[in-house]
Amino acid sequence: MMILLFLVGGFSLVLCILQTYSMLWGFETFNLLRERGIQNRSFQSNRSFAEERPLVEPPSTQTIFTSPLSLLLLFVGIICTMGGISIWQLTREKELKSVKEDITNLLLTPEEKAIIEELKKADGKLNQNQLVKKTGFSKVKVHRALVRLETRKIVKKYPYGLTNKIVLEKTAI
């Protein structure tokens, strides 16, 4: 879908540019060819070629940029290109999040994974005492795992009375 939007957008913009080019400078080329034709045919007849067909005047720039086809091609090109960029950014964010999660999971110990899973189940916030109860680990094991997670900036620890409030960082996982 993203590639299709980029192709349609690019094709429309190229057509818009070609149409504008042909409207602005195509007449000069046409008149130049016609003048050369006048020189080649002038010796063939008494009546000059210039009297038969007058030179063509180029359209004004206002006519070119208000042409329905030019405007349609321009708008379709811009909209499709912007749509392609938006889809590309969304897919890139999902891929980065997936890769980051995979790498983080590879580097975590089973205790750290268990703590993160419990935090995810509790919407990212739990007391340290609640983590000890839910994981079944000792207080020391939970504390050491939390220190490692905090140094990796996966969780943040806030003092909360006699215990600590553990918050899972949104950017970490």
VOPAGU-2260 file (C-alpha; in pm, 1 decimal, decimal comma):
REM VOPAGU-2260
SITE   aa  ch    i         X         Y         Z
SITE  MET   A    0       0,0       0,0       0,0
SITE  MET   A    1     280,3     236,5      93,3
SITE  ILE   A    2     467,7     165,3    -230,2
SITE  LEU   A    3     149,1     211,0    -432,7
SITE  LEU   A    4      87,8     552,0    -273,0
SITE  PHE   A    5     444,9     659,1    -344,7
SITE  LEU   A    6     414,1     543,7    -707,2
SITE  VAL   A    7      81,3     719,2    -764,1
SITE  GLY   A    8     204,5    1033,7    -590,6
SITE  GLY   A    9     530,9    1044,1    -782,4
SITE  PHE   A   10     360,6     968,4   -1113,9
SITE  SER   A   11     103,3    1243,6   -1054,7
SITE  LEU   A   12     367,4    1499,0    -963,2
SITE  VAL   A   13     576,9    1408,5   -1268,5
SITE  LEU   A   14     271,0    1442,0   -1493,3
SITE  CYS   A   15     190,2    1778,7   -1336,7
SITE  ILE   A   16     545,1    1899,8   -1399,7
SITE  LEU   A   17     541,0    1769,3   -1756,8
SITE  GLN   A   18     208,3    1935,6   -1828,0
SITE  THR   A   19     330,6    2265,9   -1686,4
SITE  TYR   A   20     652,1    2235,6   -1887,1
SITE  SER   A   21     466,8    2159,4   -2206,5
SITE  MET   A   22     228,2    2449,3   -2152,5
SITE  LEU   A   23     503,2    2700,4   -2074,5
SITE  TRP   A   24     787,4    2600,7   -2302,9
SITE  GLY   A   25     617,6    2372,8   -2553,0
SITE  PHE   A   26     482,2    2672,4   -2741,3
SITE  GLU   A   27     829,4    2816,4   -2779,1
SITE  THR   A   28     948,9    2488,1   -2928,4
SITE  PHE   A   29     641,7    2469,1   -3151,0
SITE  ASN   A   30     693,4    2827,5   -3274,1
SITE  LEU   A   31    1064,6    2763,3   -3329,0
SITE  LEU   A   32     986,8    2458,9   -3543,7
SITE  ARG   A   33     724,6    2657,1   -3731,4
SITE  GLU   A   34     975,7    2938,6   -3801,1
SITE  ARG   A   35    1224,1    2685,6   -3936,5
SITE  GLY   A   36     946,4    2545,9   -4153,4
SITE  ILE   A   37     881,6    2897,1   -4286,8
SITE  GLN   A   38    1242,2    2929,8   -4397,0
SITE  ASN   A   39    1239,6    2588,6   -4567,6
SITE  ARG   A   40     907,6    2644,4   -4746,4
SITE  SER   A   41     948,4    3012,2   -4839,0
SITE  PHE   A   42    1125,7    2934,3   -5162,7
SITE  GLN   A   43     855,7    2689,0   -5273,7
SITE  SER   A   44     568,8    2934,5   -5308,6
SITE  ASN   A   45     507,2    3303,6   -5343,7
SITE  ARG   A   46     280,4    3303,2   -5041,2
SITE  SER   A   47     475,7    3285,8   -4717,6
SITE  PHE   A   48     408,1    3021,4   -4453,8
SITE  ALA   A   49     372,6    3292,3   -4188,8
SITE  GLU   A   50      65,9    3430,2   -4365,5
SITE  GLU   A   51     -97,3    3086,5   -4362,3
SITE  ARG   A   52     -59,2    3020,2   -3990,5
SITE  PRO   A   53      14,6    3282,4   -3729,3
SITE  LEU   A   54     250,4    3204,5   -3443,1
SITE  VAL   A   55      86,8    3050,7   -3136,9
SITE  GLU   A   56      86,2    3255,0   -2820,0
SITE  PRO   A   57     175,7    3074,2   -2495,9
SITE  PRO   A   58     -90,6    3067,0   -2226,0
SITE  SER   A   59     -58,6    3291,6   -1923,8
SITE  THR   A   60      79,9    3146,6   -1603,2
SITE  GLN   A   61    -257,8    3202,1   -1438,8
SITE  THR   A   62    -418,4    2973,1   -1697,2
SITE  ILE   A   63    -157,7    2702,9   -1635,5
SITE  PHE   A   64    -190,9    2695,5   -1258,8
SITE  THR   A   65    -571,6    2711,5   -1259,7
SITE  SER   A   66    -607,7    2431,6   -1512,0
SITE  PRO   A   67    -825,3    2157,9   -1354,5
SITE  LEU   A   68    -595,1    1882,1   -1473,4
SITE  SER   A   69    -285,2    2053,9   -1332,1
SITE  LEU   A   70    -452,0    2113,7    -998,3
SITE  LEU   A   71    -587,5    1757,8    -983,4
SITE  LEU   A   72    -248,6    1606,8   -1059,6
SITE  LEU   A   73     -79,2    1833,3    -806,9
SITE  PHE   A   74    -323,9    1756,7    -525,5
SITE  VAL   A   75    -331,1    1382,9    -595,1
SITE  GLY   A   76      47,3    1378,3    -600,3
SITE  ILE   A   77      82,0    1565,0    -273,7
SITE  ILE   A   78    -189,1    1366,5     -92,3
SITE  CYS   A   79     -59,4    1027,5    -208,5
SITE  THR   A   80     298,1    1116,2    -118,8
SITE  MET   A   81     193,2    1234,3     227,6
SITE  GLY   A   82     -11,7     916,1     275,7
SITE  GLY   A   83     286,0     703,9     177,7
SITE  ILE   A   84     511,2     887,9     421,8
SITE  SER   A   85     255,2     844,1     702,4
SITE  ILE   A   86     222,7     470,3     643,1
SITE  TRP   A   87     600,4     437,1     623,0
SITE  GLN   A   88     642,8     610,3     959,7
SITE  LEU   A   89     378,6     391,4    1125,7
SITE  THR   A   90     531,4      69,7     999,9
SITE  ARG   A   91     877,9     187,6    1097,8
SITE  GLU   A   92     762,7     264,2    1453,5
SITE  LYS   A   93     606,1     -81,2    1486,0
SITE  GLU   A   94     919,3    -248,1    1354,7
SITE  LEU   A   95    1143,2     -51,0    1590,6
SITE  LYS   A   96     921,5    -134,1    1886,8
SITE  SER   A   97     924,0    -502,9    1795,4
SITE  VAL   A   98    1301,7    -512,1    1750,2
SITE  LYS   A   99    1358,4    -322,1    2074,0
SITE  GLU   A  100    1132,2    -561,0    2263,2
SITE  ASP   A  101    1308,2    -865,6    2115,3
SITE  ILE   A  102    1653,7    -734,1    2200,6
SITE  THR   A  103    1546,8    -639,7    2551,7
SITE  ASN   A  104    1397,4    -985,8    2608,6
SITE  LEU   A  105    1719,6   -1150,6    2493,1
SITE  LEU   A  106    1923,8    -952,0    2742,8
SITE  LEU   A  107    1695,3   -1003,8    3045,0
SITE  THR   A  108    1727,1   -1275,0    3309,1
SITE  PRO   A  109    1421,1   -1487,7    3393,0
SITE  GLU   A  110    1369,9   -1290,7    3716,5
SITE  GLU   A  111    1373,2    -959,8    3530,1
SITE  LYS   A  112    1128,4   -1095,9    3272,5
SITE  ALA   A  113     893,1   -1210,5    3550,9
SITE  ILE   A  114     905,3    -866,1    3715,0
SITE  ILE   A  115     833,5    -691,1    3384,4
SITE  GLU   A  116     540,1    -926,6    3313,6
SITE  GLU   A  117     388,7    -852,1    3656,3
SITE  LEU   A  118     431,4    -479,9    3597,6
SITE  LYS   A  119     261,8    -510,6    3257,1
SITE  LYS   A  120     -32,4    -695,6    3414,6
SITE  ALA   A  121     -69,5    -415,7    3671,6
SITE  ASP   A  122     -63,6    -135,1    3408,8
SITE  GLY   A  123     301,5     -57,5    3470,7
SITE  LYS   A  124     284,5      36,9    3841,5
SITE  LEU   A  125     334,1    -175,8    4152,8
SITE  ASN   A  126     484,4    -146,0    4497,8
SITE  GLN   A  127     804,6    -339,3    4559,9
SITE  ASN   A  128     629,0    -544,4    4832,7
SITE  GLN   A  129     354,0    -639,7    4586,4
SITE  LEU   A  130     618,7    -752,1    4337,0
SITE  VAL   A  131     773,1    -978,4    4601,6
SITE  LYS   A  132     432,0   -1137,8    4669,9
SITE  LYS   A  133     328,2   -1175,9    4303,9
SITE  THR   A  134     658,2   -1313,6    4173,9
SITE  GLY   A  135     734,8   -1535,8    4473,8
SITE  PHE   A  136    1097,1   -1420,6    4477,1
SITE  SER   A  137    1279,5   -1310,4    4789,3
SITE  LYS   A  138    1307,9    -940,1    4873,3
SITE  VAL   A  139    1679,8    -946,1    4792,7
SITE  LYS   A  140    1627,8   -1111,6    4453,2
SITE  VAL   A  141    1357,6    -859,0    4359,2
SITE  HIS   A  142    1576,2    -569,8    4479,1
SITE  ARG   A  143    1877,6    -686,3    4274,7
SITE  ALA   A  144    1667,0    -743,0    3963,8
SITE  LEU   A  145    1511,0    -397,2    4003,5
SITE  VAL   A  146    1854,7    -237,2    4037,1
SITE  ARG   A  147    1962,8    -402,8    3708,5
SITE  LEU   A  148    1638,9    -295,4    3538,0
SITE  GLU   A  149    1677,5      57,7    3670,1
SITE  THR   A  150    2033,2      86,7    3534,3
SITE  ARG   A  151    1899,7     -22,3    3192,8
SITE  LYS   A  152    1626,7     242,6    3227,4
SITE  ILE   A  153    1348,0     -12,9    3192,7
SITE  VAL   A  154    1189,0      70,3    3529,0
SITE  LYS   A  155    1196,0     370,4    3758,0
SITE  LYS   A  156    1190,7     344,7    4136,7
SITE  TYR   A  157    1021,5     608,0    4356,0
SITE  PRO   A  158    1021,6     609,0    4739,0
SITE  TYR   A  159     673,2     526,6    4866,2
SITE  GLY   A  160     652,1     509,2    5246,0
SITE  LEU   A  161     847,1     207,6    5373,9
SITE  THR   A  162     862,7      55,3    5025,0
SITE  ASN   A  163     925,3     173,7    4670,8
SITE  LYS   A  164     683,3     239,6    4387,8
SITE  ILE   A  165     806,6      67,4    4072,0
SITE  VAL   A  166     699,3     215,7    3737,7
SITE  LEU   A  167     761,2      53,6    3400,7
SITE  GLU   A  168     903,1     309,7    3156,0
SITE  LYS   A  169     687,3     352,5    2844,1
SITE  THR   A  170     984,1     394,4    2611,9
SITE  ALA   A  171    1162,8      84,5    2741,0
SITE  ILE   A  172     917,3    -188,0    2638,9
